[in-house]
Amino acid sequence: MMLLALHIVAIGSVVGVTAYIAYYLGKKDGLNYAEKEQGKNGNIKISAEFEKK
């Protein structure tokens, strides 16, 4: 029974650490994605102004 409890705690720890790392990387990538979107929108505005001329 003690071995089962130890495995449950170990597996929970691994899942928790993996989820934390995935959240951290996703959060960082999400910030980069927002910056990329702003850059894309800026390019669209520039090309739209160019077409108007």
C-alpha positions as CSV (number, residue, x, y, z in Angstrom):
1,M,0.0,0.0,0.0
2,M,2.9,2.3,0.8
3,L,4.4,1.6,-2.6
4,L,1.1,2.5,-4.3
5,A,0.9,5.8,-2.4
6,L,4.5,6.6,-3.4
7,H,3.8,6.0,-7.1
8,I,0.7,8.2,-7.0
9,V,2.7,11.0,-5.4
10,A,5.6,10.6,-7.9
11,I,3.3,10.5,-10.9
12,G,1.4,13.6,-9.6
13,S,4.7,15.4,-9.2
14,V,5.8,14.6,-12.7
15,V,2.5,15.7,-14.1
16,G,2.6,18.9,-12.1
17,V,6.1,19.8,-13.2
18,T,5.2,19.1,-16.8
19,A,2.1,21.2,-16.7
20,Y,4.0,24.1,-15.1
21,I,6.7,24.0,-17.9
22,A,4.0,23.8,-20.6
23,Y,2.1,26.7,-19.1
24,Y,5.3,28.8,-18.9
25,L,6.3,28.0,-22.5
26,G,2.8,28.7,-23.7
27,K,2.6,32.0,-21.8
28,K,5.9,33.1,-23.3
29,D,4.9,32.0,-26.8
30,G,1.5,33.7,-26.4
31,L,3.3,37.0,-25.7
32,N,5.4,36.6,-28.8
33,Y,2.3,35.7,-30.8
34,A,0.6,39.0,-29.7
35,E,3.7,41.0,-30.8
36,K,3.7,39.1,-34.2
37,E,0.0,39.9,-34.7
38,Q,0.7,43.6,-34.1
39,G,3.4,43.5,-36.7
40,K,1.1,41.8,-39.2
41,N,-1.6,44.4,-38.7
42,G,0.9,47.1,-39.1
43,N,2.0,45.6,-42.5
44,I,-1.6,45.3,-43.6
45,K,-2.2,49.0,-42.8
46,I,0.9,50.0,-44.7
47,S,-0.1,48.0,-47.7
48,A,-3.6,49.3,-47.6
49,E,-2.3,52.9,-47.6
50,F,0.0,52.1,-50.5
51,E,-2.9,50.7,-52.5
52,K,-5.0,53.9,-51.9
53,K,-2.3,56.1,-53.5
